[in-house]
Amino acid sequence: MHVIDQRSWDAVDFVMHLHELGVRRGAEIGVLQGDMSSKMTRVIPDLHMILVDPWLHVEGYNDVTNASQLVQDCRHNLVKALMPQHTVIRKTSVEAAKEVEDGSLDFVYIDADHTLEAVLRDIEAWHPKLKPDGILAGHDFSTRHLMVVQAVCDTAIKWDRSLIIYQQDDIWRMV
Ligand SMILES: C[S@@+](CC[C@H](N)C(=O)[O-])C[C@H]1O[C@@H](n2cnc3c(N)ncnc32)[C@H](O)[C@@H]1O
């Protein structure tokens, strides 16, 4: 596995690269309040996104994104209102994947549950949704999320693929 570590590249570079690669249909797995998908929508004309998130409060799960159910409902409403042109699926990653045709997406951006098992599960569920040259990418390739790093590296080694790391914003992209 070859890692191309781009220290100065950030999320804007990533979105610009997606634009340069001509993407038209993509999915974001783990949307929160839509910051990343809003960025993509502003930069890439005619983009259609599938936005997947259960927006569900999980009792006892200690994470900043795990807000009350009221806040989760607000996030869901905000995303629908901000980006009415996209398809919002309020389900977990694996359940949502069953609703998406195989080979139909130009890219998938994974940023949901950051445990090892979950990232591997998300990759397994969403990789088949990509077109042959489709782009698999995601967030939190960093020392704060070592399970994400492990899942992504294990997959890259298994598939004999390389990784580009947009280090300023911890984004990974398989190439
Ligand atoms: C780090 S936030 C996403 C941030 C967003 N990608 C952005 O850049 O603004 C993680 C999100 O993943 C969602 N999530 C957690 N488990 C999930 C699952 N199994 N499937 C889909 N989304 C999940 C959470 O509800 C939360 O909104």
PDBQT file of the ligand as one rigid body, heavy atoms in Angstrom, charges set to zero:
ROOT
HETATM    1  C1  LIG A 201     -18.975  12.979  12.459  1.00  0.00    +0.000 C 
HETATM    2  S1  LIG A 201     -20.675  13.101  12.143  1.00  0.00    +0.000 S 
HETATM    3  C2  LIG A 201     -20.740  13.412  10.394  1.00  0.00    +0.000 C 
HETATM    4  C3  LIG A 201     -20.229  14.769   9.994  1.00  0.00    +0.000 C 
HETATM    5  C4  LIG A 201     -20.481  15.120   8.543  1.00  0.00    +0.000 C 
HETATM    6  N1  LIG A 201     -19.991  14.086   7.645  1.00  0.00    +0.000 N 
HETATM    7  C5  LIG A 201     -19.811  16.432   8.184  1.00  0.00    +0.000 C 
HETATM    8  O1  LIG A 201     -18.709  16.423   7.605  1.00  0.00    +0.000 OA
HETATM    9  O2  LIG A 201     -20.356  17.484   8.505  1.00  0.00    +0.000 OA
HETATM   10  C6  LIG A 201     -21.172  11.423  12.261  1.00  0.00    +0.000 C 
HETATM   11  C7  LIG A 201     -22.638  11.180  11.896  1.00  0.00    +0.000 C 
HETATM   12  O3  LIG A 201     -22.765   9.773  11.653  1.00  0.00    +0.000 OA
HETATM   13  C8  LIG A 201     -24.055   9.384  12.030  1.00  0.00    +0.000 C 
HETATM   14  N2  LIG A 201     -24.073   7.925  12.210  1.00  0.00    +0.000 N 
HETATM   15  C9  LIG A 201     -23.735   7.203  13.300  1.00  0.00    +0.000 A 
HETATM   16  N3  LIG A 201     -23.907   5.895  13.067  1.00  0.00    +0.000 NA
HETATM   17  C10 LIG A 201     -24.331   5.788  11.788  1.00  0.00    +0.000 A 
HETATM   18  C11 LIG A 201     -24.674   4.687  10.949  1.00  0.00    +0.000 A 
HETATM   19  N4  LIG A 201     -24.608   3.420  11.380  1.00  0.00    +0.000 N 
HETATM   20  N5  LIG A 201     -25.066   4.944   9.685  1.00  0.00    +0.000 NA
HETATM   21  C12 LIG A 201     -25.130   6.215   9.226  1.00  0.00    +0.000 A 
HETATM   22  N6  LIG A 201     -24.827   7.297   9.969  1.00  0.00    +0.000 NA
HETATM   23  C13 LIG A 201     -24.433   7.084  11.241  1.00  0.00    +0.000 A 
HETATM   24  C14 LIG A 201     -24.333  10.180  13.291  1.00  0.00    +0.000 C 
HETATM   25  O4  LIG A 201     -25.740  10.301  13.491  1.00  0.00    +0.000 OA
HETATM   26  C15 LIG A 201     -23.650  11.525  12.989  1.00  0.00    +0.000 C 
HETATM   27  O5  LIG A 201     -24.564  12.462  12.505  1.00  0.00    +0.000 OA
ENDROOT
TORSDOF 0
